[in-house]
Amino acid sequence: MPNYKALQQDLTDVSQFLIALGDPKRQAIIIRLLEESDCDGLQVSELTEATGLSRPAVSHHLKVLKDAKLIDYRAEGTKNFYYLNHDTTEIVKLKQFLDKVTQIMTTHTK
């Protein structure tokens, strides 16, 4: 029998990550960062061009993505360069949660 309390905790653990992924503006930022093959990162001004958002709006979305551990940044003098965080811990947590749910769902349909 599945441990639904543990499953609820797993969902709680990935909820911040899901919120970050769920917004179309943040999705556009993630896709733009994925397009950066050299991984040097992009400045806010480059992300405003790519998304059509204002600087404050991009900064807000970057904070949400950073809090969800999806992106990070490096500073060069007064310039910040944002890039996708290569730590896949949160992605692995989400995948494990989805695997458990899939297993429960396929077991219940048999």
MODELLER restraints for C-alpha pairs under 7 A, 6 or more apart:
rsr = mdl.restraints
at = mdl.atoms
rsr.add(forms.Gaussian(group=physical.xy_distance, feature=features.Distance(at['CA:10:A'], at['CA:97:A']), mean=6.25, stdev=0.5))
rsr.add(forms.Gaussian(group=physical.xy_distance, feature=features.Distance(at['CA:11:A'], at['CA:97:A']), mean=6.92, stdev=0.5))
rsr.add(forms.Gaussian(group=physical.xy_distance, feature=features.Distance(at['CA:14:A'], at['CA:93:A']), mean=6.79, stdev=0.5))
rsr.add(forms.Gaussian(group=physical.xy_distance, feature=features.Distance(at['CA:14:A'], at['CA:94:A']), mean=6.02, stdev=0.5))
rsr.add(forms.Gaussian(group=physical.xy_distance, feature=features.Distance(at['CA:16:A'], at['CA:68:A']), mean=5.81, stdev=0.5))
rsr.add(forms.Gaussian(group=physical.xy_distance, feature=features.Distance(at['CA:17:A'], at['CA:68:A']), mean=5.10, stdev=0.5))
rsr.add(forms.Gaussian(group=physical.xy_distance, feature=features.Distance(at['CA:17:A'], at['CA:90:A']), mean=6.98, stdev=0.5))
rsr.add(forms.Gaussian(group=physical.xy_distance, feature=features.Distance(at['CA:20:A'], at['CA:26:A']), mean=6.85, stdev=0.5))
rsr.add(forms.Gaussian(group=physical.xy_distance, feature=features.Distance(at['CA:20:A'], at['CA:64:A']), mean=6.19, stdev=0.5))
rsr.add(forms.Gaussian(group=physical.xy_distance, feature=features.Distance(at['CA:20:A'], at['CA:65:A']), mean=5.74, stdev=0.5))
rsr.add(forms.Gaussian(group=physical.xy_distance, feature=features.Distance(at['CA:20:A'], at['CA:68:A']), mean=6.43, stdev=0.5))
rsr.add(forms.Gaussian(group=physical.xy_distance, feature=features.Distance(at['CA:21:A'], at['CA:27:A']), mean=6.20, stdev=0.5))
rsr.add(forms.Gaussian(group=physical.xy_distance, feature=features.Distance(at['CA:26:A'], at['CA:61:A']), mean=6.00, stdev=0.5))
rsr.add(forms.Gaussian(group=physical.xy_distance, feature=features.Distance(at['CA:28:A'], at['CA:51:A']), mean=6.40, stdev=0.5))
rsr.add(forms.Gaussian(group=physical.xy_distance, feature=features.Distance(at['CA:29:A'], at['CA:47:A']), mean=6.74, stdev=0.5))
rsr.add(forms.Gaussian(group=physical.xy_distance, feature=features.Distance(at['CA:29:A'], at['CA:51:A']), mean=6.93, stdev=0.5))
rsr.add(forms.Gaussian(group=physical.xy_distance, feature=features.Distance(at['CA:33:A'], at['CA:83:A']), mean=6.11, stdev=0.5))
rsr.add(forms.Gaussian(group=physical.xy_distance, feature=features.Distance(at['CA:33:A'], at['CA:84:A']), mean=6.44, stdev=0.5))
rsr.add(forms.Gaussian(group=physical.xy_distance, feature=features.Distance(at['CA:39:A'], at['CA:83:A']), mean=6.42, stdev=0.5))
rsr.add(forms.Gaussian(group=physical.xy_distance, feature=features.Distance(at['CA:41:A'], at['CA:81:A']), mean=4.71, stdev=0.5))
rsr.add(forms.Gaussian(group=physical.xy_distance, feature=features.Distance(at['CA:41:A'], at['CA:82:A']), mean=4.68, stdev=0.5))
rsr.add(forms.Gaussian(group=physical.xy_distance, feature=features.Distance(at['CA:41:A'], at['CA:83:A']), mean=4.47, stdev=0.5))
rsr.add(forms.Gaussian(group=physical.xy_distance, feature=features.Distance(at['CA:42:A'], at['CA:81:A']), mean=4.84, stdev=0.5))
rsr.add(forms.Gaussian(group=physical.xy_distance, feature=features.Distance(at['CA:42:A'], at['CA:82:A']), mean=5.11, stdev=0.5))
rsr.add(forms.Gaussian(group=physical.xy_distance, feature=features.Distance(at['CA:42:A'], at['CA:83:A']), mean=6.64, stdev=0.5))
rsr.add(forms.Gaussian(group=physical.xy_distance, feature=features.Distance(at['CA:43:A'], at['CA:80:A']), mean=5.99, stdev=0.5))
rsr.add(forms.Gaussian(group=physical.xy_distance, feature=features.Distance(at['CA:43:A'], at['CA:81:A']), mean=4.86, stdev=0.5))
rsr.add(forms.Gaussian(group=physical.xy_distance, feature=features.Distance(at['CA:43:A'], at['CA:82:A']), mean=6.23, stdev=0.5))
rsr.add(forms.Gaussian(group=physical.xy_distance, feature=features.Distance(at['CA:44:A'], at['CA:55:A']), mean=6.53, stdev=0.5))
rsr.add(forms.Gaussian(group=physical.xy_distance, feature=features.Distance(at['CA:44:A'], at['CA:58:A']), mean=6.68, stdev=0.5))
rsr.add(forms.Gaussian(group=physical.xy_distance, feature=features.Distance(at['CA:45:A'], at['CA:55:A']), mean=6.92, stdev=0.5))
rsr.add(forms.Gaussian(group=physical.xy_distance, feature=features.Distance(at['CA:47:A'], at['CA:58:A']), mean=7.00, stdev=0.5))
rsr.add(forms.Gaussian(group=physical.xy_distance, feature=features.Distance(at['CA:48:A'], at['CA:54:A']), mean=5.98, stdev=0.5))
rsr.add(forms.Gaussian(group=physical.xy_distance, feature=features.Distance(at['CA:48:A'], at['CA:55:A']), mean=6.15, stdev=0.5))
rsr.add(forms.Gaussian(group=physical.xy_distance, feature=features.Distance(at['CA:48:A'], at['CA:58:A']), mean=6.44, stdev=0.5))
rsr.add(forms.Gaussian(group=physical.xy_distance, feature=features.Distance(at['CA:65:A'], at['CA:71:A']), mean=5.84, stdev=0.5))
rsr.add(forms.Gaussian(group=physical.xy_distance, feature=features.Distance(at['CA:66:A'], at['CA:72:A']), mean=5.91, stdev=0.5))
rsr.add(forms.Gaussian(group=physical.xy_distance, feature=features.Distance(at['CA:69:A'], at['CA:85:A']), mean=6.80, stdev=0.5))
rsr.add(forms.Gaussian(group=physical.xy_distance, feature=features.Distance(at['CA:70:A'], at['CA:84:A']), mean=5.96, stdev=0.5))
rsr.add(forms.Gaussian(group=physical.xy_distance, feature=features.Distance(at['CA:70:A'], at['CA:85:A']), mean=5.36, stdev=0.5))
rsr.add(forms.Gaussian(group=physical.xy_distance, feature=features.Distance(at['CA:71:A'], at['CA:82:A']), mean=6.77, stdev=0.5))
rsr.add(forms.Gaussian(group=physical.xy_distance, feature=features.Distance(at['CA:71:A'], at['CA:83:A']), mean=5.54, stdev=0.5))
rsr.add(forms.Gaussian(group=physical.xy_distance, feature=features.Distance(at['CA:71:A'], at['CA:84:A']), mean=4.25, stdev=0.5))
rsr.add(forms.Gaussian(group=physical.xy_distance, feature=features.Distance(at['CA:71:A'], at['CA:85:A']), mean=4.47, stdev=0.5))
rsr.add(forms.Gaussian(group=physical.xy_distance, feature=features.Distance(at['CA:72:A'], at['CA:82:A']), mean=5.78, stdev=0.5))
rsr.add(forms.Gaussian(group=physical.xy_distance, feature=features.Distance(at['CA:72:A'], at['CA:83:A']), mean=5.64, stdev=0.5))
rsr.add(forms.Gaussian(group=physical.xy_distance, feature=features.Distance(at['CA:72:A'], at['CA:84:A']), mean=6.23, stdev=0.5))
rsr.add(forms.Gaussian(group=physical.xy_distance, feature=features.Distance(at['CA:72:A'], at['CA:85:A']), mean=5.46, stdev=0.5))
rsr.add(forms.Gaussian(group=physical.xy_distance, feature=features.Distance(at['CA:73:A'], at['CA:80:A']), mean=6.28, stdev=0.5))
rsr.add(forms.Gaussian(group=physical.xy_distance, feature=features.Distance(at['CA:73:A'], at['CA:81:A']), mean=5.25, stdev=0.5))
rsr.add(forms.Gaussian(group=physical.xy_distance, feature=features.Distance(at['CA:73:A'], at['CA:82:A']), mean=4.24, stdev=0.5))
rsr.add(forms.Gaussian(group=physical.xy_distance, feature=features.Distance(at['CA:73:A'], at['CA:83:A']), mean=5.95, stdev=0.5))
rsr.add(forms.Gaussian(group=physical.xy_distance, feature=features.Distance(at['CA:74:A'], at['CA:80:A']), mean=5.66, stdev=0.5))
rsr.add(forms.Gaussian(group=physical.xy_distance, feature=features.Distance(at['CA:74:A'], at['CA:81:A']), mean=5.34, stdev=0.5))
rsr.add(forms.Gaussian(group=physical.xy_distance, feature=features.Distance(at['CA:74:A'], at['CA:82:A']), mean=6.71, stdev=0.5))
rsr.add(forms.Gaussian(group=physical.xy_distance, feature=features.Distance(at['CA:75:A'], at['CA:81:A']), mean=6.32, stdev=0.5))
